[in-house]
Amino acid sequence: MPGITDADAWPVLRQHLAVLDLSGTDALTRLTKAAAGRELGTAADPAAVLDWRIDPTGRHSHGAGGPSPWLPAIPPALQSHAPTTST
């Protein structure tokens, strides 16, 4: 969709797609399906609409596991790169 990267919610959608991809989900397929669901031309912020269509629960497909309920767990692809803490 032309201009989608100028939408206010583009950074959120981009982050959500990146987390999906790192978690092993085909983010492009998810985005394509969301875009094909209904028209986007009348949306005030098409990126926000797409983000909601990708995961209408608002949890950004991450499930539980983060340090706080609203934060996702570290995707498996990045877990081996996570810093370790020593006590």
Secondary structure, DSSP 8 states (H G I E B T S, - for coil): -TTGGGSTTHHHHHHHHHHHHHTT--HHHHHHHHHHHS--TT-S-HHHHHHHHH-TTSSTT--S-SSSTTS----HHHHTTS-----
